[in-house]
Amino acid sequence: MTGTPQTAASDAQPSVSAEELARFSAIAEDWWDPNGKFKPLHRLNPVRLDYIRSRLCDHFQRDRRASGALDGLRLLDIGCGGGLLAEPLARQGARVTAIDPSEKTIGVARAHAQQTGVSVDYRATTAEALLAEGEHFDCVTALEVVEHVTDVPAFVATCAALVGPDGLFIGSTLNRTLKSYALAIVGAERVMRWLPVGTHDFQKFVRPSEFERAIHAGGLSVVDTAGIIYDPLSGGWRLSARDLDVNYLITARR
C-alpha cells in the first residue's frame, strides 16, 4: 500500500476554472433532457455505469447480478453535474456524495433526485474543500472532469487523497490526439452540434501517460484502462481494451 500526500493535497487551491463554471452553470437546466445539450453524456452513461459497477464489484468482491450490488459502499462523484451517474449508483445501494462547484447545477440535481425518490448527498463544493474536512471514500469518481480543471496533477492528487484504505479512483477524459480533436471538437461540436462550440479545449485533453503519472504521484496504482468507442450505426458506445485514442476510463487503487 502506498502513502497519500495528504498535506500537499490539503493545501491545494481549488482547481475550478471560473470560465468553465460559468459555461456549465448557464446550461444547468438541460442536464436531464436526453435530447438537450448533454445528449452525448446520456448516450455515454450506460457504458460508464457498467464499467464502474464492474470495477467496484470485482474489487470489493460483490455479485454483479445482485440488485444491491453496491450496498454500503461510500462513493464520491466529483463534478457530478445533474446527477447522471450519482442517481443510478445510489439506486444500486451505494451511499453517494455528489459534488459540483455550481450552485445552480446542484439545485437541478437535488430537484431531480427529490422527484425520483433517490437519496443522494448533493453538495455545492469542491474536492479540495471536501478533503480539508477530512472526508474519505471507498471510491472516488471524476468522469469527464479533468479536461476542465486548471491544474490536472493537483486535482488528481486531491482525488487520490480522498480515496480511503483499499479504495478505488475511477476517472475518464479525452486523449490528446488528432483523432480526438477530429471527433470530439470538429465532429461533436462543430458538425453534429451535440455540444455547444467551445465546450472543450484540445490543449486540456489528457494523454493516458499523463493521467497515470498524476495518479502515481498521488499514491495510487493504476489497475485498469479502457477506451470508449462510438458506434455510428447504433448511435451508442462500447468499451475497448485497446483503443484509447478518444475517450478512455482509468481505474486506480490505494
C-alpha positions in Angstrom: 0.0 0.0 0.0 1.4 3.4 -1.0 1.1 6.5 1.0 -1.1 9.6 0.2 0.3 13.1 0.1 -2.4 14.4 2.4 -0.7 17.6 3.4 0.2 18.7 -0.1 -3.3 17.9 -1.4 -5.0 19.5 1.5 -3.1 22.8 0.9 -4.1 22.8 -2.8 -6.2 25.7 -4.2 -9.5 24.8 -5.8 -8.8 23.7 -9.4 -12.1 25.0 -10.7 -12.0 27.2 -13.8 -14.2 30.3 -13.4 -14.8 30.2 -17.2 -15.8 26.5 -17.2 -18.0 27.1 -14.1 -19.9 29.8 -15.9 -20.3 27.8 -19.1 -21.8 24.8 -17.4 -24.0 26.8 -15.0 -25.6 28.5 -18.0 -26.9 25.2 -19.3 -27.7 23.6 -16.0 -31.4 23.2 -16.7 -30.6 20.9 -19.6 -29.0 18.1 -17.6 -31.9 15.7 -17.6 -33.0 16.4 -21.2 -31.8 13.3 -23.1 -32.1 15.3 -26.4 -30.6 18.5 -25.0 -27.0 19.9 -24.6 -26.0 16.8 -22.6 -27.2 14.3 -25.1 -23.7 12.8 -25.5 -23.4 12.1 -21.8 -26.9 10.4 -21.7 -25.7 8.1 -24.5 -22.4 7.5 -22.8 -24.0 6.8 -19.4 -24.9 3.1 -19.8 -21.3 2.1 -20.7 -19.8 4.3 -18.0 -22.1 2.8 -15.4 -21.4 -0.7 -16.5 -17.7 -0.1 -16.2 -17.9 1.4 -12.7 -20.2 -1.3 -11.4 -17.9 -4.0 -12.8 -14.8 -2.4 -11.3 -16.4 -2.0 -7.9 -17.9 -5.5 -7.8 -14.6 -7.1 -8.8 -12.6 -5.1 -6.3 -15.0 -5.4 -3.4 -16.0 -8.9 -4.3 -19.7 -8.2 -4.9 -22.2 -10.1 -7.0 -22.7 -8.1 -10.2 -26.1 -9.6 -10.7 -27.5 -8.5 -7.3 -29.8 -5.6 -7.3 -28.0 -4.1 -4.3 -24.5 -4.9 -5.6 -23.1 -1.7 -4.2 -24.8 -1.8 -0.8 -22.9 0.1 1.9 -20.1 1.4 -0.3 -19.4 5.1 0.2 -18.9 6.8 -3.2 -17.9 10.3 -4.1 -18.8 11.7 -7.6 -16.7 14.8 -8.3 -18.1 17.2 -10.9 -21.5 15.4 -10.7 -23.4 17.8 -12.8 -27.1 17.0 -12.7 -26.6 13.5 -11.2 -26.5 11.3 -14.3 -24.0 9.0 -12.5 -24.9 9.7 -8.9 -28.6 8.7 -9.1 -28.2 5.2 -10.7 -25.2 4.4 -8.4 -27.4 5.3 -5.4 -30.2 3.1 -6.8 -27.7 0.2 -6.7 -27.2 0.6 -3.0 -24.2 2.9 -2.8 -24.2 5.8 -0.3 -23.3 8.6 -2.7 -22.0 12.0 -2.0 -22.0 14.1 -5.3 -20.3 17.5 -5.6 -20.2 20.2 -8.1 -19.0 23.8 -7.7 -22.1 25.2 -9.4 -24.9 26.1 -7.0 -27.4 26.1 -10.0 -26.3 22.7 -11.1 -26.6 21.2 -7.7 -30.1 22.7 -7.4 -31.1 20.9 -10.6 -29.6 17.7 -9.3 -31.4 17.9 -5.9 -34.7 18.7 -7.5 -34.5 15.7 -9.9 -33.5 13.3 -7.0 -36.5 14.5 -5.0 -38.8 13.9 -7.9 -37.4 10.3 -8.4 -37.1 9.5 -4.7 -33.4 8.8 -4.9 -31.2 9.6 -1.9 -28.0 11.4 -2.8 -26.0 13.8 -0.7 -25.6 16.6 -3.1 -23.2 19.4 -2.1 -22.2 22.6 -3.9 -18.5 22.4 -3.1 -15.1 21.4 -4.4 -12.9 18.3 -4.0 -10.3 20.5 -2.2 -12.8 21.7 0.3 -14.1 18.2 1.0 -10.6 17.0 1.6 -10.0 19.8 4.0 -12.9 18.4 6.0 -11.2 15.1 6.4 -13.5 13.1 4.2 -12.6 9.7 2.7 -14.5 7.3 0.4 -14.5 3.7 -0.8 -14.5 5.0 -4.4 -14.0 8.4 -5.9 -15.1 9.1 -9.5 -14.2 12.0 -11.7 -15.7 11.4 -15.1 -15.3 13.9 -17.9 -13.8 16.4 -15.4 -10.0 16.5 -15.6 -10.1 18.1 -19.1 -11.9 21.1 -17.5 -9.7 21.8 -14.4 -6.9 24.4 -14.1 -4.2 22.0 -12.8 -4.5 18.3 -13.6 -1.8 17.0 -11.3 -3.0 19.0 -8.3 -6.6 18.0 -8.9 -5.7 14.3 -9.3 -3.7 14.5 -6.1 -6.8 15.7 -4.3 -8.9 12.9 -5.8 -6.3 10.4 -4.7 -6.2 11.8 -1.1 -10.0 11.4 -0.9 -9.7 7.6 -1.5 -9.9 5.6 1.7 -7.9 2.4 2.6 -8.2 -0.2 -0.1 -10.4 2.2 -2.1 -10.6 3.0 -5.8 -10.4 6.0 -8.0 -12.1 5.9 -11.4 -11.6 8.7 -13.9 -12.4 9.4 -17.5 -11.3 12.0 -20.0 -10.4 12.7 -23.6 -7.0 11.7 -25.0 -4.9 14.5 -26.7 -4.7 13.0 -30.2 -5.6 14.2 -33.7 -8.4 11.6 -33.7 -9.9 13.0 -30.6 -9.7 16.6 -32.0 -11.5 15.4 -35.1 -14.2 13.5 -33.3 -14.7 15.4 -30.0 -14.3 19.0 -31.3 -14.8 19.2 -35.0 -17.3 16.4 -35.1 -19.2 16.7 -31.9 -19.2 20.5 -31.5 -18.9 22.0 -35.0 -20.5 19.4 -37.3 -23.0 17.3 -35.3 -23.7 20.2 -32.8 -24.0 17.6 -30.0 -22.2 20.0 -27.7 -22.0 23.8 -27.6 -19.0 25.1 -29.5 -16.2 25.8 -27.0 -17.2 23.1 -24.6 -13.7 21.5 -25.0 -10.2 22.9 -25.3 -7.9 20.5 -27.1 -4.9 21.7 -25.2 -6.6 20.5 -22.0 -7.1 16.9 -23.2 -5.0 14.5 -21.1 -2.9 11.6 -22.5 -3.2 8.3 -20.6 0.5 8.5 -19.7 -0.1 12.0 -18.1 -3.1 10.8 -16.2 -1.2 7.7 -15.0 1.8 9.8 -13.9 -0.5 12.1 -11.9 -2.3 9.1 -10.3 1.0 7.5 -9.3 2.2 10.8 -7.8 -0.9 10.8 -5.7 0.0 7.5 -4.2 -2.4 5.2 -6.1 -1.6 2.3 -8.5 -3.4 2.0 -11.9 -5.1 -1.3 -12.3 -7.2 -0.9 -15.5 -7.7 1.3 -18.5 -10.4 1.0 -21.2 -11.3 3.0 -24.2 -14.8 4.1 -25.1 -15.7 3.8 -28.8 -18.6 5.4 -30.6 -20.7 3.1 -32.9 -22.2 5.3 -35.6 -24.6 2.5 -36.7 -26.3 2.1 -33.3 -25.6 5.6 -32.0 -24.3 4.0 -28.8 -20.9 3.4 -27.2 -18.9 0.4 -26.2 -15.7 -0.4 -24.3 -12.4 -1.3 -25.9 -9.4 -2.8 -24.1 -7.0 -1.3 -26.7 -8.4 1.8 -28.3 -7.8 4.8 -26.0 -7.5 7.3 -28.8 -10.5 9.4 -27.9 -12.5 8.8 -24.7 -11.0 6.5 -22.1 -11.5 5.3 -18.5 -8.9 4.6 -15.9 -9.1 2.8 -12.5 -6.5 3.0 -9.7 -6.4 1.6 -6.2 -4.8 2.5 -2.9 
